[in-house]
Amino acid sequence: MKRIRQIGLIALSGLVLAAIACGRAPGGPEEASLRELDDAYVAAWLTEDAAEQERAVLALFERDAAIMPGGGSPPEVGIDNLKKFWFPEGAPPTVVTHFTHDIGDIDISAELGVVSGRYTLSFTYQDQTIAQAGNYLIVARFRPEGWRIARMIWNDQPLTEV
């Protein structure tokens, strides 16, 4: 039994060293760049100009990205469907007045990174103000140009105050 534990510790040590050698250690540059992606997502929604908001949000996603919205809505797959979901043609702009992400965890493996946490959000759409909070999860892929969102899921709960 002692021998099995020693082998397990050696294997675990090897994995940690390999992660460090690949730049995947907790707190490393990949973690910092995933935090930047998360921050950029929030900042994109807080952009006041509607056309710039659309451009900034969609630029963070892979072309074949999928979102799984809160409220039980069906998944949307592909950048064109994300655009139709968030920025429908001829619809009034969504004015985001408050948006925060509180990162709980970041996990990195090979070319994938996962960011999860809690969010709060307030926005106005078609003269209706909506405030909500919930959990979110972003799965990102590392590309030569940096991290891009491949999958995103969130749940939401209406708030009376933000």
N, C-alpha and C positions, 0 to 999 in steps of 0.2 A: 504494500500500500504506500509506504514511504517513497519507493522508487517511482510509482505512478505520479505522486504529487511533484516530485523533482522534475520528471519529464514534462508535466503540465506547466510548471513554473518556467522551465527552459523554453518551451514552446510559446508561452505568453510573452516572455522577455523578447524572444525573436520577433513576434508580431509588433510589439511596441517599438523595437529598434527599426523594423522595416517601415513602420508608419512614420517615424521621425525622419528616416532617410528619404522617404518620398515626400516630405513636407506636409504630412497629414496629421501631425501631432496636434492635440488640443491646444488652442490658442495660437496656432501657426498662421501663416499668411493666407491659407485657404479659408480658415475660419473668419479672419478679418474681412476677406473679400465677400464671403457669404453674408456677413453682417452688413456690408456696404450694399449688396443686392437688396436685402430686406429694407434698409433705409431708403434706397432709391425707389422701391415700390411705393412706400408711404409718401415720399416726396412727390412722386409723379402724380398721385391722386390729389395732392394739395395744390397742384399747379392751377392758377386761376384762369388762364386762357384755355378754352375748351379744345381747340385744335392741338395745342401743345400738350395738354393733358393726355389726349388720345395717343399722340405720337410717343410720348414718354412712357406711358403704361405699356403699350403694345411692344415697344422696343425691348422690354425686359423678358419677353417670352420667346421660346423656340417656335418655329413656324408650325410644328405639329403638336404644340402644347395642349393640355387638357385642363379644364377647371371643373370642379365639382362644387357648385354653389351651395350655400346654406339654404335652409327653408325647404329642402327636398326637391329642388329643381333638378332636372336631368343634366348630366355632364354636357359640356360644350367642348368640342375637339377641333383644333386647327385655328390659326390666327384669324381667319375670316369670320369664324363663328364667335370667337372671343370679341371681335370688333362689333358684330351684330348684337351680342349680349350686352356689352357695356356701353356701346356708342351707336345705337340704332340710327339709321338714316332718317333725317328729318325730325328727330326727337330733340327736346330741349336739353341743354347740357346738365350734367350732374354737378352740383356745387358742393364739394366736400369742405366742410367747415372745421372738422376735427378728425384726426386719424392718428392712432398710436399703435405700435407693435411692441409688445414686451416679450422678447425672446426668452424662451425657457430652456431650449436645448438646440445644439447644433451637432450633427453627426456627419462625418465625411468618410467616404469609402471610394477609392479609385476615382472615377470621374463624376460621381454623384455626391451631392450634398443635401442634407435635410435640415430645414429650419422649422421649429415649431414653437408655439407660444400662444399668448392671449392678445386680443386686440380690442380697441374701442373705436367707434366710428360714428360720425354724425354727418348727414348730407341732406341737401334739398334737391328734390326732383319733382317736376311738375307741381310746384307750389306746395309740396308736402315735405315736412322735415321729418327725417327718420334718424333715430339714434339706436345703436345696437352694440353688443359686445359678444365675444365668443372666442373660440379656439381657431387656430389656423395651422396649416402644414404646407410648406413649400418644398418640393423636390426639384433640385436644380442640377443641370449638367454643366460640367466644365468644358468650355470650348476655347480655342486659341484667343478669341476676343474677350473671354471671361465667362462668368457664370450666367446662364440663362434659365429661366423658369420652365420646367418641363411639365410639372403637375402642381396643382394647387387645390386645396380643399379647405373649406371653412364652415363652421356652423355659426348661427347667430341667435341671439336672444334680444328682443326689444328692450330698450332702456327707457326709463322715464327721465333720467338726468345723465349728463356726461360731465 
